[in-house]
Amino acid sequence: MLFERDRELRTLGLALNQVRRGTGQLVLICGEAGIGKTSLIEHFVQSQPQAFRFLRGACDPFTIPHPLCPLIDIARQIPDEELSEMLWEPSRPIIFNACITKLQTANQPTVVVFEDIHWADEATYDLIIYLGRRIHETNCLMIVTYRNDILSLNHPIHNVVGRLSGTNIHRLNLKRLSKELVVSLAKQKQISGEWLYQLTSGNPFYVTEFLANNTDDFPRSVTESVVARYSQQPPEVRKILEFASIIPKKTCNYWLLEAIWDIPLELFEQCAASGLVDIDNNGLIFRHALMRQAIAESLPPIRRNALHTLAIKGLIQSHEQGINVGFTHIVYHAEHINDIPLLLKYAPLAAQEAINLGSHREAANHYRIMLAHLHRLEPTEQATVHDALAYECYLIGQIGEALQNTEKALEIWRQQGEIAQEVNALRRLSRFHWFLGNRDEAERYAEQALDKAKQLPDSLELAKAYSNRSQLHMLKFENRQAIDYAEKALQLAQKLQAFDVMAHALNNLGTAQWLSGDDIGYTNLVNSLDLSLEQRLEEHAARAYTNITSLAVDNRQYALAMQYFNDGLAYCEQQNLDSWDIYMRGWLARCYFERGMWDDAEMEVERVLTVEDIATALRQPALFVKAYIAVRRGDDAANELIESAWQVADEMQEIGRIVPTLAARAEYAWGKGGLSDLVDDLNFYYERVLQQGTSWQVGVLAFWLWLAGVLTDIPASAAKPYQFQMLGDWEKAAELWQSFNCPYEQAFALQFGDNDAKLQALSIFEDLGAKPAIQRLRNEMRQHGIIVPRSETLSNPAGLTHRQLQVLALLAQGMSDAEIAERLVISIKTVGHHVSAILSKLGVKSR
């Protein structure tokens, strides 16, 4: 019997009706342990009059989550060997695409349940986001459950839930039973309802267990109630229940039990008759995780250890028979009995299993549990573990930890005289120091790596050292040197058929060529990307996406940038490549900012800067955009933010970071009345970009020197809009800026024109919310006797931004979030943020 869940059942029923009409739905169900999430789903499924396919998978409370555990459960429920085989593919896109294809091509409505995702791994979270964003394309009702009583503020589930929005996504937060109901139920058992409610707080599981207790001595806790029921069972049943209780999976599989004991069928039926477990085609399932936990905790430690040992024996035997047991399971039990040899043997295998599925956080955790026991391994094995952990930390953005482990590995490789491994460690230290903003250290380790690698002629290590040296030159815009080293690396890599080095070198080569103005650069970058995707080189593919997008933005090729942003961010999300996802989002924010989409830029900035422990190199693009938005909006913190951004860019000593930040400082100073304090910096870097910069870098610094009144010759290498502006052709400059879709720069050029141009500039500045520019231009117009129109902000007392006014107008036309997102070419989540802000500013509760 299900109580006080009518509203939730109605929501699920309406969602299923939409599915039957061809539009998939996602329902997120949360609540504390014992609140009845599973009972709600089971009651809903059993109450439906029309048939549908029902699939269910669950996450389990492993110390380190098993990758894609719910999907593995689901694959066992459908007669599809192709899907089962794909689960062991080392490619997340293949698995994810197969899942959505199966749902899109299903010939009947499907209800898919992912239970207990608070215990999920990164791959499962990414799968839920992937399916959730495409669920409307299927005839599937996807139900996801999780506990919200144990989540820390930085738990990844908050990010998952936050990235799912739209009219086809529903949220149910299950509440406890009312006091009135508990009192009524207790009355039927002739016990005090007040006492029962005070003891259980209305938690459905606790209430049910107390009322189901048949002993005269009423238990003081739920644990006592479960243990009392378990202790009444025959010895053979208790033995099976005890074993099942130490298995963290939702289901204790028959194949595992049968690998240990020869169990007659009727014994399983007796287990089900206990009321503690159910049985299905796969094995035993505790009716609730709290029941499993209660029995496990009641066992003496020596008994628990014996059962963990049995589990390990059964898992290893099953693995030897060809069953995919998942090495994470063996590691879990080995940890519990502190079996260090087993832990050291199977943790690397579990890590590789996680890596194959793109769960790099879980892989790192498997390597971490080995650290305390490395003294049991040979020195080279110790170094290998440090190297492996360092690389996984690098992929997930934990650069400090990557650096520390690589330093330890380097010390061991040197002691062992392993020159090749020493070169690799030196090269990685160069890369990690660059990420952390330690430019000098990055250079020092790069030189050491190259010097040492020259002792290994025609080697893979030498090719990688050349390519690393090329990358550092490229990042400093030393394009000739970058191209020379890239070509050396590429020649050697092709000889060795080293595809990873080829991809890395092609990336460096293409980037340096593009920065030099050579169109072949874009082709080489695309070749690097294609090779990386073909060879499943995740890091190199992500790096190619990053360089193509950032260079496209730098060159104001925004349509090209957005094409690769969409593909690149989806790829990084699927592959759990946090470092590149963060960095690319900083550049996406800049892309939005330069196109006048400041609200959208700000949202991307916040997504980046709310991530903890971000390396300097990854954080810098977002810091720059945040500061520039503050400058153009006239925020009180503008000066502090721009100086902080400048300090970071200056420390990294890369022209690509310094020039735009210096331009932002110049714009802020000019708005405050003068550029004299910045002329020395502007001249210093202007001379540098004349030698090695792009036309846009030359143009922007020349422009600010021109405004400062110190530029004598207008450079022919400057980008055309800046050239026309400095030549006094404001009209042509504004026309070009408009063609690039840069509204602020367009208005900036127009303000130097005639009265009509100034009025047009003022209108654009108003739309953008550029308060300093508005005030400056209004004052100038009044001084010249030009009639200044009423400010848009006065006719818009709610203070809505230009984008919010656009969203409000479309809301008034009755458009959904999805329709607005399509019209404005922004994400549904971004629309949701705008709608929330509009409602708040207008002081209304609903649309």
Secondary structure, 3 states (H helix, E strand, C coil): CCCCCHHHHHHHHHHHHHHHCCCCEEEEEEECCCCCHHHHHHHHHHCCCCCCEEEEEECCCCCCCCCCHHHHHHHCCCCCHHHHHHCCCCCHHHHHHHHHHHHHCCCCCEEEEEECHHHCCHHHHHHHHHHHHHHHHCCEEEEEEEECCCCCCCCHHHHHHHCCCCCCEEEEECCCCCHHHHHHHHHHCCCCHHHHHHHHCCCHHHHHHHHHCCCCCCCCCHHHHHHHHHHCCCHHHHHHHHHHHCCCCCEEEHHHHHHHCCCCHHHHHHHHHCCCEEECCCEEEECCHHHHHHHHHHCCHHHHHHHHHHHHHHHHHHHHCCCCCCHHHHHHHHHHCCCHHHHHHHHHHHHHHHHHCCCHHHHHHHHHCCHHHHHHCCHHHHHHHHHHHHHHHHHCCCHHHHHHHHHHHHHHHHHHCCHHHHHHHHHHHHHHHHHCCCHHHHHHHHHHHHHHHCCCCCCHHHHHHHHHHHHHHHHCCCHHHHHHHHHHHHHHHHHHCCHHHHHHHHHHHHHHHHHCCCCHHHHHHHHHHHHHHHCCCHHHHHHHHHHHHHHHHHCCCHHHHHHHHHHHHHHHHHHCCHHHHHHHHHHHHHHHHHCCCHHHHHHHHHHHHCCCCCCHHHHHHHHHHHHHHHHHHCCCCHHHHHHHHHHHHHHHCCHHHHHHHHHHHHHHHHHCCCCHHHHHHHHHHHHHHHHHCCHHHHHHHHHHHHHCCCCCCCCCCCCHHHHHHHCCCHHHHHHHHHHCCCHHHHHHHHCCCCHHHHHHHHHHHHHHCCHHHHHHHHHHHHHCCCCCCCCHHHHCCCCCCHHHHHHHHHHHCCCCHHHHHHHHCCCHHHHHHHHHHHHHHHCCCCC
